[in-house]
Amino acid sequence: MGIHDVPAEYLIEETAKILSEGIAKPEWADYVKTGVHNERAPARDDWFYVRMASILYRTFKWGTIGTEALRSYYGGRRNRGVKREHHYKASGKVIRTCVQHLEKAGYLERAQPKGRKISVKGFKLLNEMAKIAEKNMNANVYANKPKERKAFDEKKRKEVQDTLKGQERGHGKKTDDKKQSQKSVKKKPKEGEQ
């Protein structure tokens, strides 16, 4: 089995484990957002290594990469309140740092006339990780992993729905009360009328 035969999610996870052993994470990685389109910093502790592994995989798929192309790829829609959402690019600092760490480790190399491409060492790493991911798939390692994130999202979604239902019920009561109070108020006859 090769790199194309394994799901990218599993390949990136396995590659991130190897990268975390040999490359030191910057100090600011615990506090930074990955772009202006995100409201919070990533929830995962190892997000920096996952991003590096993803960039390495993107380099393999695209051939030659540049920071701007990766910024567009990792960007997303930004919530602008009542205004229409727009696509915003991801943080260039995060991507440049990942690319520089990968180049220093020997997984990427400079391409001509510009950009970076995957090196032989990087290709070997992805190929080895594809074989490991295949073995884990056959052993059902990924199937046994709990879907914690999905369970968290479902729980959060249910809480929001319950809150909205409660607000709707409360809102409906208030309008009914207003109607009843308006009916109960009787018009006083004017002077001269009986």
C-alpha positions in Angstrom: 0.0 0.0 0.0 1.2 3.5 -0.8 0.5 7.0 0.4 -2.6 7.4 -1.9 -4.2 4.2 -0.6 -4.5 5.3 3.1 -7.0 7.8 4.3 -5.2 11.2 4.8 -6.6 11.6 8.3 -4.8 8.4 9.5 -1.6 9.2 7.6 -1.4 12.7 9.1 -2.1 11.5 12.6 0.8 8.9 12.4 3.1 11.5 10.8 2.3 14.0 13.6 3.4 11.5 16.2 6.8 11.1 14.6 7.3 14.8 14.1 6.5 15.5 17.8 9.5 13.3 18.8 12.1 15.2 16.7 10.9 18.8 16.5 10.4 21.3 19.4 7.2 23.3 19.4 7.5 27.1 19.7 6.5 28.7 23.0 3.8 30.8 21.4 2.0 27.7 20.0 -0.1 27.2 23.1 -1.7 30.6 22.9 -2.0 31.6 19.2 -5.0 31.2 16.9 -4.4 29.7 13.5 -6.2 32.5 11.7 -8.5 35.5 12.1 -11.4 33.3 11.0 -11.2 31.3 14.2 -12.6 32.5 17.5 -10.3 30.5 19.7 -7.0 28.8 19.8 -6.9 25.1 18.8 -8.3 22.7 21.4 -5.7 20.0 20.7 -2.3 20.1 22.5 -0.5 18.7 19.5 -2.1 20.9 16.9 1.2 22.3 15.7 2.5 18.8 14.8 -0.7 17.9 13.1 -0.4 21.1 11.0 3.2 20.3 10.1 2.2 16.7 9.1 -0.7 18.2 7.0 1.7 20.6 5.3 4.1 17.8 4.5 1.2 15.8 3.0 0.0 18.8 1.0 3.5 19.2 -0.4 3.4 15.6 -1.5 0.1 16.1 -3.2 0.7 19.5 -4.8 4.4 19.1 -5.7 5.6 22.6 -5.0 4.1 24.8 -2.2 4.2 28.4 -1.2 3.0 30.2 1.9 0.2 32.1 0.2 -1.3 28.9 -1.3 -1.2 27.2 2.1 -2.7 30.3 3.8 -5.7 30.1 1.4 -6.0 26.3 1.9 -6.0 26.5 5.7 -8.2 29.6 5.8 -11.9 29.6 6.4 -15.1 31.6 6.8 -15.3 34.3 9.4 -18.4 35.0 11.4 -19.0 38.8 10.9 -22.3 39.0 12.8 -25.2 40.1 10.7 -23.0 40.7 7.7 -22.3 38.1 5.1 -19.4 35.7 5.8 -16.2 35.9 3.8 -13.2 33.6 3.3 -10.1 34.8 5.3 -6.6 33.4 4.9 -4.9 31.5 7.7 -2.0 32.8 9.8 1.2 33.2 7.7 3.4 33.1 10.8 2.2 29.6 11.8 2.6 28.2 8.2 6.0 29.8 7.7 7.2 28.4 11.1 5.9 24.9 10.2 7.6 25.0 6.8 10.9 26.3 8.3 10.9 23.5 10.9 10.2 20.9 8.2 13.0 22.2 6.0 15.4 22.3 9.0 14.6 18.7 9.7 15.2 17.7 6.1 11.7 16.8 5.1 11.3 19.7 2.7 13.8 21.4 0.3 13.9 24.6 -1.8 12.3 24.4 -5.2 13.3 26.3 -8.3 12.4 29.1 -9.1 10.6 29.5 -5.7 8.7 27.6 -3.1 9.4 24.3 -1.4 9.1 20.7 -2.4 9.2 17.4 -0.6 12.6 15.8 -0.2 13.5 12.2 -0.4 13.6 12.0 3.4 10.1 13.4 3.6 8.8 11.0 1.0 10.3 8.1 2.9 8.6 9.3 6.1 5.2 9.5 4.5 5.6 6.1 2.9 6.6 4.5 6.2 3.7 6.2 8.0 1.3 4.9 5.3 2.4 1.3 6.0 1.9 1.9 9.7 -1.5 3.4 9.1 -2.4 0.4 7.0 -1.4 -2.0 9.7 -3.5 -0.1 12.3 -6.4 -0.1 9.9 -6.2 -3.8 9.5 -6.0 -4.2 13.3 -9.0 -1.9 13.8 -7.0 0.5 16.0 -8.8 3.6 14.5 -12.2 2.0 14.9 -11.7 1.4 18.6 -10.7 5.0 19.2 -13.5 7.0 21.0 -14.9 9.9 19.0 -14.5 12.3 21.9 -14.8 15.4 19.8 -18.0 14.3 18.1 -19.5 13.4 21.5 -18.5 16.8 22.8 -20.1 18.6 19.7 -23.3 16.6 20.1 -23.5 17.5 23.8 -22.9 21.1 23.1 -25.5 21.1 20.3 -28.1 19.6 22.6 -27.4 22.2 25.3 -27.9 25.0 22.8 -31.1 23.5 21.4 -32.5 23.1 25.0 -31.6 26.7 25.7 -33.3 28.0 22.6 -36.4 25.9 23.3 -36.6 27.4 26.8 -36.2 30.9 25.4 -39.0 30.3 22.9 -41.3 29.0 25.6 -40.5 32.0 27.7 -41.0 34.4 24.8 -44.3 32.8 23.9 -45.6 33.2 27.5 -44.7 36.9 27.5 -46.7 37.6 24.3 -49.7 35.7 25.7 -49.5 37.6 28.9 -49.4 40.9 27.0 -52.5 40.0 25.0 -54.4 39.0 28.1 -53.4 42.2 30.0 -54.5 44.2 27.0 -57.9 42.5 27.0 -58.4 42.9 30.7 -57.9 46.7 30.5 -61.3 48.2 29.9 -61.8 51.5 28.2 -63.1 54.1 30.5 -66.0 56.1 29.1 -65.3 59.7 28.2 -67.1 62.4 30.0 -70.5 62.9 28.5 -70.7 59.2 27.3 -72.5 56.6 29.2 
